[in-house]
Amino acid sequence: MKHLPCRIRSERFIIARTSGIPVRRPRSSTTAESGPLQFSRFLALRAEDVLEKDEQRYKSQIRGSKAAMNAARAVTTVARRAPQLTTTAVAPARKYRTLAQIKELQKQFSKDDGVPVYLKGGPFDQVLYRFTLGLTVVSLSMCFYNVYRLIYRQAK
């Protein structure tokens, strides 16, 4: 068996081909310059070489395909509509409270007039407060009635 001189370009590993099956083997300490390798035939590749070949093959497949034609059509359509795409619709202006309005609200809520802060909003706050109190009283009374009914069951 004759060993062929070789150049190892891969830093991490060599790809050895024995009996037609590619096998990944760790690089041995012996190289082509220092001694013969243990493989009769091998192929040493860098990962960059494989990627470049795959990329070239992929590009050649796309050139004549329908996907390339569709992509070209989409690009030309966008290019034709480019002047329309540069104009933007005017958004409606939002109404923000000015600093003066915020200062007035701060004065209204920070007055020391004996009214709780949750009632300082005006009559609407008082209606909401009373409605909440009424709803709380009704639900508590229903809870107590239910507990009473469960404790003192009437015999049928």
C-alpha positions in Angstrom: 0.0 0.0 0.0 1.4 3.3 -1.1 0.8 6.4 1.1 0.2 9.6 -0.8 1.7 12.8 0.3 -0.9 15.3 1.4 -1.5 18.8 2.6 -3.7 19.1 5.7 -5.6 22.4 5.6 -8.0 21.8 8.4 -7.0 23.0 11.8 -9.3 20.7 13.8 -9.9 17.5 11.9 -9.5 15.6 8.7 -12.2 13.9 6.8 -11.0 10.4 5.9 -12.6 8.3 3.2 -12.3 4.6 3.7 -14.2 2.2 1.5 -16.2 5.0 0.0 -17.8 6.2 3.3 -16.6 9.6 4.6 -15.5 9.3 8.2 -14.6 12.2 10.5 -11.4 11.3 12.4 -9.3 13.4 14.8 -6.1 14.6 13.4 -3.2 12.4 14.4 0.1 13.7 15.6 1.8 12.5 12.4 1.5 14.7 9.4 2.5 14.4 5.8 5.8 16.1 6.5 6.7 14.0 9.5 5.5 10.6 8.5 2.8 8.6 6.6 -0.8 8.8 7.5 -2.8 5.7 8.3 -5.4 6.2 5.5 -5.0 5.1 1.9 -7.2 7.8 0.5 -8.5 10.9 2.3 -10.0 14.3 1.7 -8.9 17.2 3.8 -11.4 20.1 3.7 -11.9 23.3 5.6 -15.4 24.3 6.7 -15.1 27.5 4.6 -14.4 25.5 1.4 -17.6 23.4 2.0 -19.7 26.5 2.6 -18.4 28.2 -0.5 -19.2 25.2 -2.7 -22.7 24.9 -1.3 -23.3 28.6 -1.8 -22.2 28.4 -5.4 -24.4 25.4 -6.0 -27.4 27.2 -4.4 -26.9 30.3 -6.4 -26.8 28.3 -9.7 -30.0 26.6 -8.8 -31.8 29.8 -8.1 -30.8 31.6 -11.3 -33.3 30.0 -13.6 -36.0 29.1 -11.1 -39.4 30.6 -10.7 -38.5 32.0 -7.3 -35.9 34.3 -8.9 -38.4 35.5 -11.4 -40.9 36.2 -8.7 -38.3 38.0 -6.6 -37.4 40.2 -9.6 -41.0 41.0 -10.3 -41.5 42.0 -6.6 -38.5 44.2 -6.7 -39.6 46.0 -9.8 -43.1 46.5 -8.4 -41.7 48.0 -5.2 -39.4 50.2 -7.3 -42.3 51.5 -9.3 -44.3 52.3 -6.2 -41.3 53.8 -4.3 -42.5 57.5 -4.8 -45.8 56.5 -3.2 -44.2 54.8 -0.3 -42.2 57.9 0.7 -45.3 59.9 1.6 -46.8 59.2 5.0 -50.3 59.8 6.3 -50.7 62.5 8.8 -51.6 61.1 12.2 -54.3 62.9 14.2 -52.9 65.1 16.8 -53.3 63.8 20.4 -54.7 66.0 23.0 -52.3 66.1 25.9 -53.0 68.0 29.1 -50.9 71.0 29.4 -48.7 71.7 32.3 -51.1 74.4 33.6 -54.1 71.9 33.6 -52.0 69.4 35.6 -51.0 72.1 38.1 -54.7 73.0 38.6 -55.6 69.3 39.3 -52.8 69.1 41.8 -54.1 72.2 43.6 -57.6 70.7 43.6 -56.6 67.4 45.1 -54.1 68.8 47.6 -56.5 71.2 49.3 -56.9 70.6 53.0 -60.7 70.8 53.3 -61.4 67.5 55.2 -62.7 65.6 52.2 -61.0 62.3 51.5 -59.0 62.2 48.3 -61.3 59.6 46.7 -64.2 62.0 46.9 -62.4 65.2 45.7 -63.3 64.4 42.0 -66.7 65.9 42.4 -70.3 64.5 42.4 -69.5 61.6 40.1 -67.0 60.3 42.7 -69.6 60.5 45.4 -72.1 58.5 43.3 -69.5 55.8 42.6 -68.5 55.7 46.3 -72.2 55.2 47.4 -72.9 52.6 44.7 -69.8 50.6 45.8 -70.9 50.8 49.5 -74.4 49.6 48.6 -73.1 46.8 46.5 -70.8 45.7 49.4 -73.7 45.7 51.9 -75.9 43.7 49.6 -73.2 41.1 48.9 -72.3 40.7 52.6 -75.9 40.3 53.6 -76.3 37.5 50.9 -73.2 35.8 52.3 -74.5 35.9 55.8 -77.9 34.6 54.7 -76.2 31.7 52.8 -74.2 30.8 55.9 -77.3 30.9 58.1 -79.2 28.7 55.6 -76.4 26.2 55.6 -76.1 26.1 59.4 -79.8 25.8 60.2 -81.2 23.6 57.5 -84.9 23.0 57.6 -86.0 19.4 57.7 -88.2 18.3 54.8 
